[in-house]
Amino acid sequence: MSRFIAASTARGARQVIDKADNMLKGALDSLGPDAPVEFKDRSGGPTAYYLPVIYGYLGHKVEKVGDLQYPLDRAKSLLAPEPDENMWLPYLGETLDAGVGTLWAEEIIKGIEFAQGKQPEAKGDFQFNGPIDDGQLRSWGIAMVDGSMPGFAVVIGEAPSNQAAVRIVRELQARGQLVFLSGNVNGRSVVDQLLEEGVDLGYPTYTVSFGSDTESTVYATGYATRAAFSFGNVTPGDWRRVLLYNKFRCFAFALVLGPMDDVKWATGAGAIDYGFPAIANTMVPHILPTGVTRYEDVISEPWDDIPGDTNEKAKRLIDKCIEVRGIKVTIPQPELPVTYGPAFEGEVIRRRDMQVEFGSKSGPGVELLEMKDTDAVEDGKCEVVGPDIDEIDFGNNPNTYFACKIDVAGRAMRDEFEPVLERQLHNLSNEVEGYQHQGQREITWIRVSKKAYEAGLRLKHMGDVFHTTFHNQFGSIVDKIQTTFYTNQEDVEKIMEYARDKYRERDERIGGLKDESVDTFYSCTLCQSFAPTHVCVINPERPGLCGAYTWLDCRAAYEINPRGPNQPVEKGKCLDEAKGEFEGVNQFVYDNSQRTVERMTLYSLMDAPMTTCGCCECNMVLIPEANGIMIVSREDFGETPCGMKFTTLMGQIGGGQQSPGMMGHGKRFVLSEKFISAEGGLRRVVWMSKPLKEELKDDLQQRCEAIGEPDLMDKIADGDICTTVEDLVPFLEEKGHPALSMESMI
Amino acid sequence: MLDSIKFKLEVVVPEVEIPKEKWTGRVREVKIGGKGRKEVVVGGATAMPFLDFEGEIPNPPRVAVEVRDDPSGFPPGLLSSWGDDVVNDVGSWAKKAAELGAEIITLRLTSAHPEGQNTGVEEAKSAVDKVLSAVDLPLMVIGPEIADKDNEILVPIADLAEGQRIVLGNCVENNYKTIAAACIAANHIAIAKTPLDINLAKQLNVQVSDIGVPLESILMDADMGALGYGIEYAISIDERLKLAALMGDSVTAVPIINHPGPETWRQKEAKVSEGVPESWGGYDERALYWEELSATSIIHSGADVVTLCHPKAVEYIKSMIAKLMGQ
């Protein structure tokens, strides 16, 4: 962090503490130690928790002037010398401590002013509000806890113009932030500016004027502390939890307008302790390291450097504040000309009912979601380059071009989440009435119904849908999203080419991910509603047995919903490398299977295999006579060499059981290097459902070559060749299947 | 011949050891009421219902009785069992329920339903006020179960009854934050309700406690259907929740609440007296049996609080609980 800020904070803290010291001496003389000290708002509304910052930190109740001596002495003890010009010792801790001392001293000053009858402050005809009363805190607190009001913004100082002051406050209100006002620049403040512009201040308009000095900013941290008492079950004196509650639950920040001074820096340091960052509209040093606050501590966003007119500047400045504090704003559903909801997900639009078709036989269709820098994305923007639905004469010219390009930015966004989010487009689009989405990537296929078209649905509406749904459902990783549709040949061809490169990169990335290269697997307990003892453990080289979840999907799902069914599973100590048995996995599975499954290996069919729920894509079953295994997939309704059809098998092994020799799995697990590697892998496969064999044909051939068995595919039987063990074994002998000469499986 | 042979019959009774489960977990105790109001403790068990040889059952299942500020949704057969003068005033209704042995009053604010009378905050507060002043029993208040409306009326009610540890519901997956926040601010108990899914039940407990409601202030309602309307699902879910709690899972170790009464009285068997097969029997008995059987089943699966509707069901279920508790 900046030595400049550290030095300024140290000076500011000393200045405020000296002032408090002098005032206390005076008050003890003039009022005596028994004069009562109590915070109230301008209409006499009571506040709870004494002087709340002091009470929160020290558990010390201040009820009268004499009670102020102890916190003042403690504040003095937190003062450290200014950092040396030449010898730069670590000073972040000292700076934060100085901030704490400053807040206590400020509360002492305000406490004495209350005892003297000088608070809440009056300036001319205007009566400042002072601290927020208890009833108001409760009702705002509920809005804060339920997320409808994320937090508060303390606006300190004077805006560059009256108009700027109004715009800044309006932008904050539009995002549901409470606005607290304090401080001044050469005697003028935002409060003066707002009053001159006829803006109503007070509880009903969510704008509260604390006072005209910087010291009154302490009412904001007092409010935050009281919120932690009321809503965080924090006990007075448990300062650590007071601060953590506010860091994680109260989305507050300080916006300093106009030049900084020592006292502002010192007060700001106190706010940082609460996890509240400061954004200045002037050129000041940054404090970029994160940890105390969620992201940066101090950010400088000089007003003159922000592009645009006053309105635009105000919007961008507040955008920055919202981003730095990590505030997620819930966006209301946009007005669509058609209905939106899961009921339309499976809607099929027939050729005769459609207004326009993109993709499939009508031309190229592609969709691509990419991560961008936050400055490169304009949130909520949706553009259609080329003709929109109403400008396409599909009846006369059924050749269309379609590319949907989505750019997202987010603090927690990672490029690995791109495919996960991109796949959401399918569900999100399909929930729009009269909009049918099939396929993905470069085989995107879309139909829009005549009815939806007549109701007014256009491509640009889809951008609104993506904007709101991504924010509301994936807000934990997406901060900004913009959509561009291209419907002209030249652009679509360009994007198609670009997208193909991206897809290739992505495939290589997940393809290159090995179990050994990560130390965390993920669980999936989604199926526990009907298989209560089943736990899927999903590793990079083994998808969930339903085939729907890969390791990356689970990781993204965990980021999106940390309380959901996909939880990280620490691998822990490896107990058996060949079988893939890990201490961490065993522990997790035991704890989460109602203490039923004690061990679970990841690469073995014979020793403690994974349990099977009810939705596996395939089942593998040991065929002792062939010294190998057969794999039957869900689409195969026929008989199999083990004597059971797929459904009968499911009855045997489903429901969360662990059955050595039988196991459910996903289709693509067959292609994994870890596919029952403990028993010899692909070489053990002696029979496979015909549809599965066809579906995986090319990939399987590649795997066979990779393991040095290029003609293995011909040696694996299927339903067309035989469905009994009696016929299977002679077939394998005739073909010389490698399983016959391998070590016995039993 | 036979007479001359003397048998000495000796019956050897083998030592039979009754298999006992050993549990490690304990369901949390939740205290409802206080601040001048009677206090009722629910939960606390370290064994499955009534199996006191396997653990402790410090508190019996509690019987709550439902009163409504708009009784029109209840069938006439049920209303007449209370008397018309009683059901048109929630205060008198609650008072009579208390006399009949209710341990908790469940006030369902049916009049606030947007498709019904759509009454507002003032009517809701007045209904709560009436019940609070009519009886000294602990109170449970359930909104019309329409998210926005629940949030609108339950927050002021939480304020009104501050500190009296009333039970407020329902927190559901997509609408729990406001009610939970109101419970935190005024020290009340939240009902976390999920639709017959053990994972969701657990997840919602986590979410509600995550926002700041202590687990000691949560009751979970895993939902139920009446007899013949999916009660077997509810039995299985309740039982598994309770087993999970006893096996040491901290998050599911909160008391379970079910509403067999209102669930019964919205089904045909408890509503229709004419035009049904003769084998269904007389209406009065049938409807009552339906409620009693639904309640009995769900209590045996792990419910710690049940809401009932019919005066005779209250009497019967209370006596059943007393006998099974060995009282």
Contacts between the chains, C-beta under 8 A, distances in Angstrom:
chain1	res1	chain2	res2	distance
A	138	B	159	7.4
A	138	B	185	5.1
A	139	B	155	7.8
A	141	B	181	7.0
A	141	B	185	6.1
A	142	B	155	6.0
A	142	B	178	6.3
A	142	B	181	4.2
A	142	B	182	5.7
A	142	B	185	6.1
A	143	B	181	8.0
A	144	B	181	7.8
A	145	B	177	6.3
A	145	B	178	7.9
A	145	B	180	7.1
A	145	B	181	3.5
A	145	B	184	6.8
A	145	B	211	6.0
A	145	B	212	6.7
A	146	B	151	7.8
A	146	B	177	3.4
A	146	B	178	4.1
A	146	B	180	7.5
A	146	B	181	5.1
A	147	B	177	5.8
A	148	B	178	7.7
A	230	B	184	7.4
A	230	B	185	5.8
A	231	B	181	6.6
A	231	B	184	5.1
A	231	B	185	6.5
A	231	B	212	5.4
A	232	B	212	5.8
A	233	B	184	7.4
A	233	B	212	6.2
A	233	B	214	6.4
A	525	B	199	6.7
A	526	B	199	7.5
A	528	B	198	6.8
A	528	B	199	5.3
A	529	B	197	5.0
A	529	B	198	6.2
A	529	B	199	5.4
A	529	B	200	7.9
A	532	B	198	6.9
A	532	B	240	6.2
A	563	B	203	6.0
A	563	B	206	5.3
A	563	B	207	6.2
A	563	B	210	7.1
A	564	B	203	7.4
A	565	B	199	6.6
A	594	B	243	7.3
A	594	B	244	6.6
A	594	B	247	6.2
A	595	B	247	6.1
